[in-house]
Amino acid sequence: MVKNISIRLFFIFSLMVSAGVCTLPVWGGSPKREMRGVWLATVWGIDWPSVTGTTPAIQRKQKAEMMELLDRCEKMNLTSVFFQVRGMADVMYDSKLEPWSSFISGKRGISPGWDPLEFVVNECHKRGLECYAWVNPFRWSAGTNYDSDIDRKWKDQGWLLSYGKYTVFNPGIEEVREHIVNICREIVTGYAVDGLVFDDYFYPNRIPETSDAPDYALWQEQSPWMSFGDWRRANVHKTVADIHCMLLDTRPDVRFGISPAGVAGKSHTSSDKWGMLPCGVKADDWQYKEIYSDPLGWLYQQTVDFISPQIYWPTTHSTAPYEPLVRWWSNAAGLYGCHFYSSMTLAPLEKNNTPSQRSEILRQVEANRALSMTGEFGSVFYSAKFLGKLSQDIAREHYSSKALSPRICRKGGEKPLSPSGLSSKGGVLSWREQKCDSGKLRRYAVYAFPAHLSREEIMDTGGDGIDSRYLVRISYGCSVAVPMGMGYAVTAIDGDSVESDPVFL
């Protein structure tokens, strides 16, 4: 109780401080550290691919479409791509545990003849982009009755939980939770992904809390002393915590985040439970009782590195205005040492691609920066197919320079070793990689600046190494083409986005 009182008092203070900047300052320019992500949806071919099948011609078309999307991400100076690799308990990679996705090959369980996740990781890294594996942890179907061998096995095991049109893996079954952990382990140990992210599908919408519920007997068997709703939310918490522990054991450099619905922590749901002030907007925290999602619990338990709530409303919305929600989420995440990166929708641009609508989105980007309590901020756009409608506006000023991801602060974190042997020949800068812990991804920040400038003159005024205006490339390899006749510097960056001391040429 004392801890919750202290947390609540700090939360009140932090909200008062952020409320002092309620008049949103105009923050143009391009900060050095910022999550600039995009959701790349594959389920139903929302963003990619436009065609499914297994022929060489279809493979070439799918790869060409992906490279076009990633080229746009690079030109916009984004940092990260959230690539959907598991939408309906089917996958976009060569798995030993689950079937190939019909959204790539045209038929569930049939290989497309290539490995999309391997391809996307490699193509992202060629462009200096982080690749996050986007996983739907529980969803099995949105109405389709899949009947492959593995699907029949899951049915026979009693793993599936249905209500309405949705069927999910039952979070109350321990073997189900172990399976989800194993899927995530397969991804992060088999592929050089930079992160892992879940979205907002948990229990089926509005599944009842009565004896008619399909998981009623399981609740009574396991935890009848808990309320039905608390038991379901605890099952989700267990899954998130198990994923967190698995990552610490296998790939501690992988960042883990979740993208819940945009409103949480109301006074009648979970704010008091976790010692926080309630979210003050009029809109309801429907996710708490309808899908049993309680994001404040993940933040309190520190089982995620970041939270990316789907704040899909404009600044003028009557019940869920954008800026108050950003302020509340930023404070809630910062309170427990987690990062907050707002997920924003670009969908209005499809029918209303006007200067005022684009200005609304840019204002939201500014809000994400200006209302950050911790200074570790970002924006994740939904979804990739709309990027072209915003690319010129945002690249003109807000993303005018490249950026590094925000730093994740972990216990015992030290700067990575600087690269060595920096040399330049024929417009190609190269260096030698220093040894690092096995399994940890390393990448490099490459800077080019006018040779007449001193080292002091090129430094970031905030004390974060070299200024981002000179950042020309993020490289996952040890050589890169650079503009000739400049001064150069290279730093190593670890999975937590901690930057080494620079080496100069």
N, C-alpha and C positions, 0 to 999 in steps of 0.2 A: 504493500500500500504506500509506503514512504517513497519507493521508487516511482510509482505512478504519479504521486503528488508532485515530485520534483520534475518529472517529465512534463506534466501539465503546466507547471509554472514556467518552465523554459519555453514551452510551445506558445503560451500566451505572450511571453516577451518577444519571441521571434516573429510572431504575427504582428505585434505592435511595431516592430522595427520595419518589417516589410510594408506595412500599411503606410509608413511614412513616405514611401516612394509610390504611393497610389497613383499619383499623376505620372503616367508612364513616360520616361524620358525617351527621346529618339536615339536609338543605338544603331547607328550605321556601322559600316566598316566590317572587318573580318577578324574576329578574335582568334588567337592561336590555338586554343583548345575548345572543342565543341563537338558533341555528337551531331553528325549530319547524316541521318540514315533514311532509308526508304524500304518499305515493305514490298517485296516482290512475290506476289501471290500466284501459286500454281494450281490450286484447287479450282475446278471448273474452267481452267485456262483463263482466269481473270486477267492476269498480266502476261502470262507466258505458260505454255506455247500456244500459238494460234492453231496449230494442227497437231494431231497425234498419229502415231504409227511407228513402224519399225524399219521402213525402207531406207536405203542410203540417201535418197533425195529428201525425205522427211527429216532425217538426222541433220543434214546440211542446213535445211531451213530453220530447224529449231536452234542450232548453234549460232547461225547468223543473226537470228532475232535476239538471242541472249547477248551476243557481243554488241549489238546496236544499243540495247538497254544499258549495258555496262559502260559503253563509250559515253553515253549521255551522263551517267553518274559521275564519271571522271571529269568531264568538261564542266559540270556544275560544282566541282570541288566538294562533292560529298565525301564522307569518310567511311560509310558502312552500308552494306546491303544485307537485309534480312530476307534470306532465301527460304521459301517454304519447302521443306524437304519431307514433311509427313503431315498430310491433311486429313485422311480418313483411315488411320492405321494401315496406310500404304505409303511407300517411300520412293524417293527420287535418287536412290543410290543402291549399290549392290549389297543387300542385307541378307544375313543368315536367319533373321528373326521375323521379318514381315514381307508381304508381297510387294512387287513392283506396282507403282501407281498407274491406274488407267488413264490418268491425266497427262501421262507422257507417252505411253505405248498404245493406248486405245483400249486395252483390256487388262483388268486387274490380274496381277501375277505374271504378266508377260514382259520380259526384258525389252527395253527399247533398242538394245544393241550397243549402248554406251552408258557411261556413268555421269548423269547430269551434275551431281554434287561435286565430284572430282573436277569436272570441267569448270564449274562456276567458281570453285575455290581458286583454281589456277588462274582463270581469267580475271577474277577480282584482284588477286595479288599482282598480276602483271600491271594492273592499273593503279596499284597502291591503295586499293580498297580493302577494308576488312570484310570478311564474310561470316555472317552469323547464320547458324542453322535454326530455322524457324520450325518449331514442332508444335503440333496440336496434341497434347499429351493424352487426352481421354477419348476424343471423338472417334467413333467408328463409322457412323452413317448419318446422313441428313435425310433419310427416307428410302435409300436403296437397300435391298436385302442381298448383301454380298454372299456368295455361296462357293467360294473356292475351298480347297482342302483346309487351309489354315483358318479360314473364317468358320467353317463347320466345327473345327477343333475348339475354337474359342466359344462357340455356342454350346457345345457339349460340355465344356468345362464350367459353364455357368458364369462366364466372365462378363457378359453383356447386360447392360441395364437400359431399358427403353421407357420412354414416356413421350407421347406426342409423336412428332416425326423424327426426333433425335434418339439415337442409340449411342451409348458411350461404354467404354470399359468401366466397370464398377469400381470406383475409388475405395470402397470399403473392403475389398478383397486384397489381402497382403500379396498374393502371387501376381495380381494385376499391377500393383505398385512396383514390385520387383521387375516385372516385364518392362515397364516404362523406363525405369532406371537403366535396364540393360540396353534398351534402344538408344538412349542418350549416350551411354558409355560406348556403344558401337560407333556412334557418329564421331564423338570427340577423340576417340583413340584411333579411328580409321582414317580420319580426314583432318587436314590442317586448318580447321575452322578457328576463327578468332573468338566466337561467342556462341551462346545457346540462348534462345528466347522462346517463351510460350506466349500464346495469345489468350483470349477470354472465354474459351469453351471449357466448362467444368461439368457440373451435373446438368441433365436435361432441364430446359426452362420450365419452371413452375411445377416440378415434380412434387406431388402432395406429401404432406407430413401426417399421414393417416395410416391405419392398418391396411388400406388398399394399396399402399406404395409397394413397388416390387422389391425394395430393399428393407422393408419393415422388419422381417424376421431376422435379417443379418444384424440390424441395429440392436434388436432385443437380445440377440445372442452375444454380441460383443460388448455393448456399453449401455444397458438400459438406465443406468443412473444419470446419463447425459441426456439433454434434450435431443430430439431427432436432428434438428438443424445444426446444433453444435457438433454432433458426431460427424455429420457430413462435412462440415467445414474443417474439422480436425483431420479427416481423411485427406483432404486437399493439402492441408499444412504438412502432413506426414510426407506426402509425395514430393513437395517442394523441398523439404528438409533433406530427404533422401538423395535427391538430385544434387543438392548443394554439397553434401558429404562425399558423394561419388566424385564430383569434380575436384574437390580438395585432394582426394586420394590419387586421381589419375591425371588431370589436366588443370592444375591450380591457376594456370595462366588464362584459362577460358573464362570470359565474363558471362554471367548468368542473369537474365532479367525476365520479367513478365509484363504483359500489356493487358491490364484489366479494363473493365468498363470505366468511364470517365468520372463517375461520382461514387464516393465511398465515405465511410466514417461519419455517418449522420448520428445525431444524438440518440435515436431509437435503435441504432444498429450496433456499431462497434467502437465508437470513439471513447466512451468511458472505459470499456474493457482494456484498452491499450493506453489509457492515460492521456489522451489527446483532446484538444478542443474539436468539437464537431465541425464538419464541413458546412459552411454557412449559406450555400446556394439553396434555392427552393426545390430544385430537382431531387428526386428520391434516389437512395442507395438501393436500387432494385436487385443488384447482383448478390447482396448479402443473403436474402431469403429465396431468391429465384434460381440461382445457379450455385449458391453456397461458396461464393468467392469473398474472401475477407483480406484484402491487400494489406491492411494495417498490421495484421498478424505476421505477414512475411517480413515487413519492415522491422517490426519489433523484435522478431526472432533472428533478424539479420541473415536470412537464408537466401536473399537475392542481392546482387551487386547493384541493380538498378530497377526502377519501376518506370513503365512507359504507358501511363493511362491514356485511353482513347478519348481525348477531349475534342470531340467532333462538332463543336458548336461555335458560332461566331462571338465576337466580343459584345455584340448587342443582344444576345439571346436573353429572353425574359426569365427563364428558370435555371439555366446553366451557362451563365456568361463566362467567356473564356478566361479572362484575366484573374478573377477571384479564384477560379479552380486551379490555375497555375500557381498562384501564391500559396494556396493551401497545400497542394501536393508537394511543392518544393520544400516547404517547411516540414511536412510530415516525413519526407525522405531524408532530409538533412539532419533531422533530429536523431536518427539512428545510423548515421554514417553511410547512407545509401545515396545513389544518384537518381535524379529525376530527369527523364528525357520525354517531353510531351509527344504523344502521337497525334498528328494533325491530319485532317482529311483534305485532299485536293479535289474530291469528287464534284464540288460545286462548279469547278472550272469546265466540266464537261459541257454544261449547257449555258454557262454564264461566264465565259472567259473575257471579262471586262477589266479595265484598269482598277475599278473600285474593288472588285472581287480579289484581284491579285494583291492589291494594297492591304486588304483584310488579312490575307495569309502572311504577308510580310510583317504586319503589326503583331501577329501572333508569334512570329520568330523573335521579334524585338521583346515581346513580353517574356518569352522563355529565358532570354538573357537578363533582362532588367530586374525580374522578380525572383531570380535565383538567390536563395539564402546562402548557398555554399560556394557559388562561383563555378560549379561543375554542372553545366547545363547542356541542352541540346534539343533537337527537333527530329522526329521520324515521320516521314510523309507516307500517307496511304492514298494511292498506291503508285507503283512504278509507271503504269500506262499514262498517268497524267503529268509526269515530270516535264515533258516538253512544253507544256502550257505555261510553266512557271520559270523555266530555265534561264531565259534572258534577264528577267526582272531580278531574280535573286543573285545571279552571278555578277550583275552590274555593280553591286555594292556589298550586300550582306554576306555573300560567299565569294568575294573578289579574290581572296587568297586561299591557298590550301590550309588545312587545319589538322592538328593531331587530336586523337580522342582524349576525353577527360581522363585524368589519372585515377585509378582505383587504389586507395590507400589500404594496404594490408600490413599486418604485423610482421616485422622483420624485413620489410621491403628495403632493398638497397638499389642504388643506381646500377644499371648493367655496365659491363666493361665497354669502353670505347673501341670502335674499330681501329685497325692499324694499317700501315702501309698504304696510305692514301696517295694516289697518283692519277695523272690525267694524260691521255694520249688520244689525239684525233677526235676530240669532242666527247670522249667517254671517260667518265670518272670511275675509278675502281678502288677497292680496299679489301683487306683481309678480315674475315670474321673471327672474333675471339670466341673461345669455347664458352658454352653456357650449359646450364642444367639440361639434362636429356628431356626431350619432349616439350620444351618451352619454345614457343614461336618467338622469333626476333625479326624485326624489320628496321629500316633505317630512314632517317630524315635527311634529305639532301638539300643544302642551301647554296644559292649562288648570289653574289652581291658585287657591286662595283668595287674593283680592286683597290681604289684609292681610299675606301672607307676603313677606318680603324676597327679593331674588334669591339671596342667600347661603343662605337657608333651604330653597330648592327644589332646590338642587344635589345631585347624586349624591355620596355619601360617598367613592366610589372615584375621583372626579375625571373622570367621563365625562359631563360636561355636566349637563343637568337630569335629575332623578330620574325613573325610569320610572313611578312611581305617578301622575305627572301627564300621562303620554303618553296622549292620547285618540284619536289618529287618525294613520295614515300615509296621505298623499294623493299621488296622481300628478298632480293638477291644482292650481290656484292658488286654490281656495276650498273651504271645508268648513263644515258646520253644527257649532256648538259650544254647550255649555251657557252660558247668559247669566249676567252678573253676576260674572265671574271675571277673573283676570289671565291673559294669553295670551302664548305665545312660539311661534315657528316657526323651524325650522332646515331647511336643504337637505341632502339626503343623495345622494351619488353612487353609481355602480354598485358601488363597493368598500365601501359602507356607511360611508364617512367622513362625519362630520356637521360642518356649518358652525357658526360661532358663531351663537347665537340672536339673533333680533330680538324685542323685547318690545312689548306693548301694555298 
